[in-house]
Amino acid sequence: MKTKSAGFTLIELMIVVAIIGILAAVAIPQYRDYTLRAESSNSLAAIRPIQLAISEYAARNNDLPPALADLASYGVEDGVNNASGNVSSITVGTDGVLVVTFAASAPADLAGLTYTITPTVNATTGAVSFAASESASGGVALKYVPKM
Protein backbone atom coordinates (compact mmCIF):
# COMPACT_ATOMS: atom_id res chain seq x y z
CA MET A 1 0.00 0.00 0.00
CA LYS A 2 1.23 3.47 -0.88
CA THR A 3 1.13 6.19 1.74
CA LYS A 4 0.17 9.66 0.72
CA SER A 5 2.73 12.30 1.71
CA ALA A 6 1.53 15.38 3.54
CA GLY A 7 2.91 18.85 2.81
CA PHE A 8 3.81 21.00 -0.16
CA THR A 9 6.07 20.16 -3.02
CA LEU A 10 9.05 22.31 -3.91
CA ILE A 11 7.27 23.59 -7.04
CA GLU A 12 4.27 24.72 -5.02
CA LEU A 13 6.50 26.58 -2.56
CA MET A 14 8.39 28.25 -5.43
CA ILE A 15 5.11 29.40 -6.99
CA VAL A 16 4.02 30.97 -3.68
CA VAL A 17 7.37 32.76 -3.31
CA ALA A 18 7.10 34.05 -6.91
CA ILE A 19 3.58 35.38 -6.27
CA ILE A 20 4.71 37.16 -3.09
CA GLY A 21 7.66 38.66 -5.00
CA ILE A 22 5.39 39.99 -7.75
CA LEU A 23 2.98 41.50 -5.22
CA ALA A 24 5.86 43.15 -3.34
CA ALA A 25 7.30 44.57 -6.57
CA VAL A 26 3.96 46.28 -7.26
CA ALA A 27 3.06 47.28 -3.69
CA ILE A 28 6.31 48.92 -2.56
CA PRO A 29 6.39 51.70 -5.20
CA GLN A 30 2.66 52.33 -4.71
CA TYR A 31 3.16 52.65 -0.95
CA ARG A 32 6.07 55.04 -1.49
CA ASP A 33 3.94 57.24 -3.77
CA TYR A 34 1.12 57.13 -1.23
CA THR A 35 3.35 58.31 1.63
CA LEU A 36 4.79 61.15 -0.50
CA ARG A 37 1.29 62.30 -1.54
CA ALA A 38 0.23 62.23 2.12
CA GLU A 39 3.28 64.27 3.15
CA SER A 40 2.58 66.78 0.40
CA SER A 41 -1.07 67.04 1.46
CA ASN A 42 0.02 67.77 5.03
CA SER A 43 1.48 71.02 3.73
CA LEU A 44 -2.08 72.30 3.22
CA ALA A 45 -2.40 72.84 6.97
CA ALA A 46 0.21 75.62 6.77
CA ILE A 47 -1.50 77.17 3.75
CA ARG A 48 -5.07 77.35 5.07
CA PRO A 49 -4.69 80.59 7.10
CA ILE A 50 -3.28 82.38 4.05
CA GLN A 51 -6.07 81.01 1.86
CA LEU A 52 -8.58 82.30 4.37
CA ALA A 53 -6.97 85.75 4.31
CA ILE A 54 -7.05 85.79 0.50
CA SER A 55 -10.71 84.74 0.53
CA GLU A 56 -11.60 87.46 3.04
CA TYR A 57 -9.73 90.09 1.02
CA ALA A 58 -11.56 88.98 -2.14
CA ALA A 59 -14.92 89.05 -0.35
CA ARG A 60 -14.37 92.63 0.82
CA ASN A 61 -12.70 94.02 -2.30
CA ASN A 62 -14.14 91.81 -5.05
CA ASP A 63 -10.60 91.22 -6.31
CA LEU A 64 -7.49 89.27 -5.40
CA PRO A 65 -4.77 90.97 -3.33
CA PRO A 66 -2.19 92.59 -5.63
CA ALA A 67 0.64 92.14 -3.12
CA LEU A 68 1.53 90.53 0.20
CA ALA A 69 1.28 93.89 2.00
CA ASP A 70 -2.47 93.95 1.29
CA LEU A 71 -2.93 90.90 3.52
CA ALA A 72 -1.30 92.47 6.58
CA SER A 73 -4.64 93.45 8.12
CA TYR A 74 -5.68 89.78 7.88
CA GLY A 75 -2.68 88.56 9.88
CA VAL A 76 -0.45 87.54 6.96
CA GLU A 77 2.77 89.50 7.00
CA ASP A 78 5.56 87.17 6.02
CA GLY A 79 5.27 83.83 4.21
CA VAL A 80 8.21 82.39 6.14
CA ASN A 81 6.39 82.95 9.45
CA ASN A 82 3.53 80.81 8.16
CA ALA A 83 5.76 77.79 7.52
CA SER A 84 5.29 74.67 9.63
CA GLY A 85 6.25 71.02 9.59
CA ASN A 86 8.05 70.14 6.38
CA VAL A 87 7.17 73.45 4.72
CA SER A 88 10.08 75.90 4.85
CA SER A 89 8.31 78.88 3.27
CA ILE A 90 5.09 80.08 1.72
CA THR A 91 5.43 83.16 -0.43
CA VAL A 92 2.49 85.24 -1.57
CA GLY A 93 2.89 86.78 -5.00
CA THR A 94 0.84 88.99 -7.26
CA ASP A 95 -2.90 88.22 -7.25
CA GLY A 96 -2.55 85.95 -4.22
CA VAL A 97 -0.50 83.25 -5.96
CA LEU A 98 1.11 81.06 -3.30
CA VAL A 99 4.43 79.29 -3.79
CA VAL A 100 5.01 76.54 -1.22
CA THR A 101 8.59 75.34 -0.64
CA PHE A 102 9.37 72.14 1.24
CA ALA A 103 12.13 72.13 3.86
CA ALA A 104 15.30 70.07 3.66
CA SER A 105 13.85 67.87 6.42
CA ALA A 106 11.02 66.72 4.11
CA PRO A 107 11.31 63.33 2.39
CA ALA A 108 14.05 63.26 -0.25
CA ASP A 109 11.64 63.42 -3.22
CA LEU A 110 10.05 66.62 -1.82
CA ALA A 111 12.97 68.36 -0.06
CA GLY A 112 13.62 71.84 -1.44
CA LEU A 113 10.95 71.54 -4.15
CA THR A 114 7.99 73.86 -4.70
CA TYR A 115 4.44 73.86 -5.95
CA THR A 116 2.08 76.72 -6.77
CA ILE A 117 -1.46 77.47 -5.62
CA THR A 118 -3.39 79.91 -7.81
CA PRO A 119 -6.60 81.57 -6.60
CA THR A 120 -9.40 82.64 -8.91
CA VAL A 121 -12.48 84.70 -8.12
CA ASN A 122 -15.83 83.70 -9.56
CA ALA A 123 -17.19 86.89 -11.15
CA THR A 124 -20.81 85.92 -10.46
CA THR A 125 -20.66 84.66 -6.87
CA GLY A 126 -17.44 86.28 -5.66
CA ALA A 127 -16.28 82.93 -4.27
CA VAL A 128 -12.56 82.19 -4.38
CA SER A 129 -11.33 78.82 -5.60
CA PHE A 130 -7.78 77.55 -5.41
CA ALA A 131 -5.94 75.25 -7.82
CA ALA A 132 -2.59 73.61 -7.09
CA SER A 133 -0.07 72.92 -9.83
CA GLU A 134 3.57 72.05 -10.18
CA SER A 135 5.98 74.98 -10.33
CA ALA A 136 7.76 75.79 -13.57
CA SER A 137 11.24 74.93 -12.30
CA GLY A 138 12.30 72.96 -9.27
CA GLY A 139 8.76 71.78 -8.77
CA VAL A 140 7.16 68.85 -7.04
CA ALA A 141 6.09 66.15 -9.52
CA LEU A 142 2.46 66.58 -10.52
CA LYS A 143 1.44 63.27 -8.96
CA TYR A 144 2.58 64.58 -5.53
CA VAL A 145 0.90 67.98 -5.76
CA PRO A 146 -2.00 68.01 -3.26
CA LYS A 147 -5.56 68.10 -4.52
CA MET A 148 -7.43 71.26 -3.57
C-alpha positions in Angstrom: 0.0 0.0 0.0 1.2 3.5 -0.9 1.1 6.2 1.7 0.2 9.7 0.7 2.7 12.3 1.7 1.5 15.4 3.5 2.9 18.9 2.8 3.8 21.0 -0.2 6.1 20.2 -3.0 9.1 22.3 -3.9 7.3 23.6 -7.0 4.3 24.7 -5.0 6.5 26.6 -2.6 8.4 28.3 -5.4 5.1 29.4 -7.0 4.0 31.0 -3.7 7.4 32.8 -3.3 7.1 34.1 -6.9 3.6 35.4 -6.3 4.7 37.2 -3.1 7.7 38.7 -5.0 5.4 40.0 -7.8 3.0 41.5 -5.2 5.9 43.1 -3.3 7.3 44.6 -6.6 4.0 46.3 -7.3 3.1 47.3 -3.7 6.3 48.9 -2.6 6.4 51.7 -5.2 2.7 52.3 -4.7 3.2 52.6 -1.0 6.1 55.0 -1.5 3.9 57.2 -3.8 1.1 57.1 -1.2 3.4 58.3 1.6 4.8 61.2 -0.5 1.3 62.3 -1.5 0.2 62.2 2.1 3.3 64.3 3.1 2.6 66.8 0.4 -1.1 67.0 1.5 0.0 67.8 5.0 1.5 71.0 3.7 -2.1 72.3 3.2 -2.4 72.8 7.0 0.2 75.6 6.8 -1.5 77.2 3.7 -5.1 77.3 5.1 -4.7 80.6 7.1 -3.3 82.4 4.1 -6.1 81.0 1.9 -8.6 82.3 4.4 -7.0 85.8 4.3 -7.0 85.8 0.5 -10.7 84.7 0.5 -11.6 87.5 3.0 -9.7 90.1 1.0 -11.6 89.0 -2.1 -14.9 89.1 -0.4 -14.4 92.6 0.8 -12.7 94.0 -2.3 -14.1 91.8 -5.1 -10.6 91.2 -6.3 -7.5 89.3 -5.4 -4.8 91.0 -3.3 -2.2 92.6 -5.6 0.6 92.1 -3.1 1.5 90.5 0.2 1.3 93.9 2.0 -2.5 94.0 1.3 -2.9 90.9 3.5 -1.3 92.5 6.6 -4.6 93.5 8.1 -5.7 89.8 7.9 -2.7 88.6 9.9 -0.5 87.5 7.0 2.8 89.5 7.0 5.6 87.2 6.0 5.3 83.8 4.2 8.2 82.4 6.1 6.4 82.9 9.4 3.5 80.8 8.2 5.8 77.8 7.5 5.3 74.7 9.6 6.2 71.0 9.6 8.1 70.1 6.4 7.2 73.5 4.7 10.1 75.9 4.8 8.3 78.9 3.3 5.1 80.1 1.7 5.4 83.2 -0.4 2.5 85.2 -1.6 2.9 86.8 -5.0 0.8 89.0 -7.3 -2.9 88.2 -7.3 -2.5 86.0 -4.2 -0.5 83.2 -6.0 1.1 81.1 -3.3 4.4 79.3 -3.8 5.0 76.5 -1.2 8.6 75.3 -0.6 9.4 72.1 1.2 12.1 72.1 3.9 15.3 70.1 3.7 13.8 67.9 6.4 11.0 66.7 4.1 11.3 63.3 2.4 14.0 63.3 -0.3 11.6 63.4 -3.2 10.1 66.6 -1.8 13.0 68.4 -0.1 13.6 71.8 -1.4 10.9 71.5 -4.1 8.0 73.9 -4.7 4.4 73.9 -5.9 2.1 76.7 -6.8 -1.5 77.5 -5.6 -3.4 79.9 -7.8 -6.6 81.6 -6.6 -9.4 82.6 -8.9 -12.5 84.7 -8.1 -15.8 83.7 -9.6 -17.2 86.9 -11.1 -20.8 85.9 -10.5 -20.7 84.7 -6.9 -17.4 86.3 -5.7 -16.3 82.9 -4.3 -12.6 82.2 -4.4 -11.3 78.8 -5.6 -7.8 77.6 -5.4 -5.9 75.3 -7.8 -2.6 73.6 -7.1 -0.1 72.9 -9.8 3.6 72.1 -10.2 6.0 75.0 -10.3 7.8 75.8 -13.6 11.2 74.9 -12.3 12.3 73.0 -9.3 8.8 71.8 -8.8 7.2 68.8 -7.0 6.1 66.2 -9.5 2.5 66.6 -10.5 1.4 63.3 -9.0 2.6 64.6 -5.5 0.9 68.0 -5.8 -2.0 68.0 -3.3 -5.6 68.1 -4.5 -7.4 71.3 -3.6 
